[in-house]
Amino acid sequence: MGFVKAIPPLFDHQGITVDYEMEHDRVYDASDPGTGKTRSALAMILQRQKAGAGKALVFAPKSILVPSWANDLRTFTPSLKYVVATASNRKKQFAQDVDVYITNTDAAKWVSLNVDLKDFDILIMDECTAYKHRTSARAKAMAKIAKHFKYRVGMSGTPNPNGVLDLWHQYFLLDDGEILGTNFWAFRSKVCEPVQTGPGSEMVKWVDRPGAAEAVADLLAGMTIRHKMEKCISIPPHTVRTINFDLSAKHLKEYKDLAKHAIIQLKDKTVSAVHKGALRTKLLQLASGAVYDAEGNPAVASTDRYELVLDLAEERESCVIAFNWTHQRNELLRLAKKRKIKFALIDGTVKGPDRTKAVKDFQAGKIKILFAHPMSAAHGLTLTKGTTTIWPGPIDDAERFQQFNRRIYRAGQERKTETIMVAANDTLDAGVFANLDGKVEGMVDLLDILEI
């Protein structure tokens, strides 16, 4: 006779979340990444369906459909029948009779056109920020879907990466505009003010008015729950630091020439930037070690940065290393192979089963480095075998930056962890990292108001 594996109990804060979600039909769970929002949502689904609720529909980033949602269903709510629906099998999977249907964020349009939702009651939008732009196709589709559901839960530990305007459509999907209003323009005029960024009348940036975060948080408090990881989970400390290095004299000259003239000659490639935004991108690329020509081909200027990154990784037990551009990935992989380091890769070129294997191998200690693109690995994955996250260079997305750093610093981590940002002196690197930090601070300020 086999033994039935015991289901681990909920953490206290997860139990509080489940109770809150049972008491409120519409909830935003803004708890920190790594606090186990998925587990809480599944416990709520189980309780609601035992009480007679209909089927549940879960939208989540493609990269975590199996590693997070399917695995947690098997582990914590094995009585719930489920399917995972992707582009290759959606019609077949949605034809099955199960309790929970899990599909990817971009399936919203397909679902809105092809699925009869009359037997559904529970909607979960994991990483709800995917729908923050109300004019996007998937956001419009989700608005059509959401109105069919009695119980709705939005989830993200980083709900407002660019300010309070990011919140409007996410909460609209939950309460049909009851709290923040049904008109985006009216909401924007109340909480933001225009700042002219150029000579044209359309060159305007909308920034939060003083006190806007506090005012919006007060409005949202009645349907938002948030747990800060450090207060609800015992976890060793996490440190963040920047390591600066000097570009070679030749590399720095190329960088300064591009900054001054917006055009340089690298080997047999001519690289130019036609406007300020493009120049900024080219400068960040060049500082990182390569830059792309008009045809999208990289011209490698230096691999010094990547040698430093791998030196840092080899000094540590287990690392997660981010990359932003193709040339970064290629150079990091090439150098890792040269040094005979065991590694795995997660990005848009890696299929689902191979991503799952990469995570399992990393967590089992079979590989030393997991190279990952933030777009593919910023959400949901648990990588607690790692003790260090390394950024070879900055990105512009504060949400992905914050989320990616929480892959190792989350529930289950038993060792001290660190985030290392590598910045080249006399380049834009430090400023971009500082801007990221500022956006994260603003995001955390609003969330701290919502903390229970």
CORCOR-V562599 format. One record per backbone hydrogen bond with DSSP energy under -0.5 kcal/mol. CO is the residue of the C=O (numbers start at 1). NH is the residue of the N-H. Records with the same first field share a line. If there is no record, write none. Layout:
# CORCOR-V562599
CO: NH  NH
This chain:
# CORCOR-V562599
3: 5
6: 8
11: 15
12: 16
13: 17
14: 18
15: 19
16: 20
17: 21
18: 22
19: 23
20: 24
25: 152
27: 29  154
28: 30  225
29: 156
32: 35
34: 411
36: 40
37: 41
38: 42
39: 43
40: 44
41: 45
42: 46
43: 47
44: 48
45: 49
46: 50
47: 51
48: 53
49: 52
55: 121  122
56: 101
57: 124
58: 103
59: 126
60: 105
61: 64
62: 65
64: 68  69
65: 70
66: 71
68: 72
69: 73
70: 74
71: 75
72: 76  77
73: 77
77: 80
81: 99  100
83: 85  102
84: 86
85: 104
86: 89  90
89: 93
90: 94
91: 95
93: 96
96: 98
99: 56
100: 83  102
101: 58  103
102: 85
103: 60
104: 107
105: 108
107: 111
108: 112
109: 113
110: 114
111: 115
114: 116
115: 117
117: 120
119: 55
121: 123  151
122: 57
123: 153
124: 59  126
125: 128  155
127: 130
128: 131
129: 132
132: 134
133: 136
136: 140
137: 141
138: 142
139: 143
140: 144
141: 145
142: 146
143: 147
145: 148
146: 149
150: 152
151: 123
152: 27
153: 125
154: 29
155: 127  128
158: 161
160: 163
163: 166
164: 167  168
165: 168
166: 170
167: 171
168: 172
169: 173
170: 174
171: 175
172: 176
175: 178
177: 181
182: 184
183: 187
184: 188
185: 189
186: 190
187: 191
188: 192
191: 209
193: 207
195: 205
200: 203
202: 204
203: 197  198
205: 195  207
207: 193
209: 212
211: 215
212: 216
213: 217
214: 218
215: 219
216: 220
217: 221
220: 223
221: 224
223: 28
225: 30
226: 452
227: 32
228: 231  232
229: 232  233
233: 235
237: 417
239: 419
241: 421
242: 244
243: 423
245: 425
248: 252
249: 253
250: 254
251: 255
252: 256
253: 257
254: 258
255: 259
256: 260
257: 261  263
258: 262
262: 273
264: 266  271
265: 267
266: 269
269: 266  271
271: 264
275: 279
276: 280
277: 281
278: 282
279: 283
280: 284
281: 285
282: 286
283: 287
284: 288
285: 289  290
286: 289
289: 301  302
291: 299
293: 296
297: 293
298: 300
299: 291
303: 307
304: 308
305: 309
306: 310
307: 311
308: 312
309: 313
310: 314
311: 315
313: 316
318: 387  388
319: 370
320: 322  390
321: 372
322: 392
323: 374
325: 329
326: 330
327: 331
328: 332
329: 333
330: 334
331: 335
332: 336
333: 337
334: 338
335: 339
336: 341
337: 340
342: 368  369
344: 371
346: 373
347: 350
349: 351
351: 355
352: 356
353: 357
354: 358
355: 359
356: 360
357: 361
358: 362
359: 363
360: 364
361: 366  367
362: 365
368: 319
369: 344  371
370: 321
371: 346
372: 323
373: 376  377
374: 378
379: 381
381: 383
383: 386
387: 418
388: 320
389: 420
390: 322  392
391: 422
396: 398
397: 401
398: 402
399: 403
400: 404
401: 405
402: 406
403: 406
404: 407
405: 408  409
407: 383
408: 410
410: 413
417: 239
418: 389
419: 241
420: 391  422
421: 243  423
423: 245
424: 427
428: 432
429: 433
430: 434
431: 435
432: 436
433: 437
434: 438
435: 439
436: 440
437: 441
438: 442
439: 443
440: 444
441: 445
442: 446
443: 447
444: 448
445: 449
446: 450
447: 451
